[in-house]
Every structure is written in C-alpha cells, then in structure tokens.
Amino acid sequence: MTDTRRLYVTRSPEETGELAQAFGAILQPGDQILLEGPVGAGKTHFARCLIQSMLGWAEDVPSPTFTLVQTYDTEKAEIWHADLYRLTSPDEVIELGLDEAFETEICLIEWPDRLGSLVPADALRLQFVTVDDETREITATGPDTAWRDRLPETQNA
C-alpha cells in the first residue's frame, strides 16, 4: 500500500488554526487523525481549532489530558478527542470504547503510540515538529486509498 505524504509549514498559532479548519472541512465519519509530536508542539491547539471549526462556534474545548476523552456532537459525526498520554496499556483504549468509535466517529488521538496494535490501518498521521516559538512543520502521512485526494493544499509550505 502506498502512502500520501504532505508537508505543511505554519508560522503562527493562527496559521496552525487555519490549517486545522481546512482539515475539519474534509473529515468524514470513521476518520482517525493521529497527532504526534512532543509536548508543546501544537497538537492540542490544532485539535481545539479543528473541533471548534466543525462545531461552528467557539465552544470551550479543554485538553482531555485528565478526562482521557472529550466528545463533541457535530453535523457530520461525533468527534472523539483523546489524549492517551497517561495510558499504560492498549487494553485501556478498549475500556474507553475508542476502538469502537474508530468505525463511525471522527477521532483525534494525541499520543497514538499508546494504541499499540490498535492503530487503525486508514488513520492519517500528523507529525508536529517545532521549528521555533511560532513555526511548526506538520507532516501528514496516510494511505493513498483513504487520503490522496482529500488532503488540504499546502498553501503555507
């Protein structure tokens, strides 16, 4: 299977938010976005902006660091925003019901390495790299069959 790969460069939190909105516009039920990168790289900011764009208003979107999962109802599907940093076993993912949500909901997963073998085959990986205080390089990688014709353009690259 061939992967689609696209690099995005954002030069401010506002540009990262605009990119998140562009991703929100293309997501469909059953899509999974795996948000990878170190603490402070912009994963939660990206997820927050994406969720708010799909809700259509600026609802408070807290980090799910302590709740593990936050859900939001949108016109397209329910969004599951998960932060798996505190999990110690993929079995805990099953206890949360996240594996079932992969099939029908839109899932944004921070710290997806905690999924182990439960990583969905069609998931899109977004790797966040901090270049400086404002600039981020965000590399999107996902299977051609699921993402080739859907990814936003690289207007900021």
N, C-alpha and C positions, 0 to 999 in steps of 0.2 A: 504494500500500500504506500502510495506517495503522499508526502505532506506538503501542505501550503505553508509558506513562511513569509511573514511581512514585518518590516521594522517600522515602528512609529517613534518619532522624537518629539517630546513635548517640552516646552521651555518655561512653563509656569504651571501652577496648580490649575489655573483657569483653562489652559490648553489640555491638560490631563482630563479635566471635567468635560470639555468639548468632545474629546475622543471617546470618553465613556458614554456620552449621549449618542454618538454615532454607533457604538456597539449596541446600545439599548434598542436602537431602531431596527436592528437586523435580527435580534434574538427571537426564538420561537420556543413553544413548549417542548421540553425534552432536551434543550441545550444546556451544556455544562461549560462553565468558564473556570479554569484553574488558575488562580492568581498566585504567582511565585515571586519570591524576592525577599530580601532582608527586612527587618523591622525598619519602618520609616521610609520605605521605598515608594509608597503611594498606593498600595493595594486597597486599603480601606477607603481612601479618598476616591479612588476610581469606582469602587463598588457603590459607595454612597451616591455619587453623581449619576451613575447608571440607574440605580434604583429610583432616585428622585425623578429622572427624566421619564421613566416608564410609568411612574405614579401620576405625573402631570402636575405635581405641586411639591413644594419644598418641605415635605414631612421630615421630622427628626429621624435620622437613620443612624442609630448608635452602632458602634462596633460590637459584634457578637462575641467578643473575647471571653466574657464570663457566662453568657447565656448559651454559647456554642452555636445556636441557630436563631436567626430572626426571619420571620416570614412576612411577605407583603403581597396583598392582592392587587393585581393589575388587570387591565382588559385582556391582555394576551394569555397570561397564566399567573400562577402564584410564583413569587420569587423566593427562593431559599438562599439566604446569605449566611454562610457558615464559616467560622473561624475554628480550625481544628488544632490549633497550636497546643492546647492543653490535653489532647487525647494521647493515650499511651498504646492503644491497640485498634486495628481496623474493626474489631468486633464492636467497639463503641459507636462507630459510624452506623452500623446496623441498628443498634439500640436507639439511635436518634431518628431512624426512618429515612435517613438521607439516601440510602441505596434505592429505595422505592421512589423517592422524589426525582431521581435522575431520569426516570422513564417519562414523566408527564409534566414536570415543573421546570422552571428556569433556575439553575443552581449556580451560585457564585461561591467558589470554595477557596478560602485562604488557607495556606499551609496544606496543600493537597498531598504532600509526601506522606501524611498520616493515613491516607486512604489505602496504602499498600496495594494489594491485588484488586481492590475495588475501583480503581481508576477506570472511568468509562472510556471505551475504545474511541468514541467520536468526540471526546472533550477537546476544547480549544485551550491551549496553554498560553498564558500571558506572563512572560518573564520580565519583571521590572528591574532595571539597573539604574542606580543613582549615579549621574554624571557629576552634578554639583548640587548646590542647595535648591535650585529650581528645575534643572533639566533632568528628564528621565528618558531612557531608551526602553521601549516596550516592544518586545518581540512576540508576535503572535505565531503559534505553530499548531496546526491541526490537520487531520486527514482531508485530502483533496475532496473526497466524496461528500464530506459534510460542510467544508468551509471555503473551497476555492472561489466560488462565485459570490460569496456573501460578505467577505471582509470589507470593512470601510477602506476607502482610498488612503494613501499615505501622504496627505496634503502637507503634513508638518515635517516630513523626512528631508 
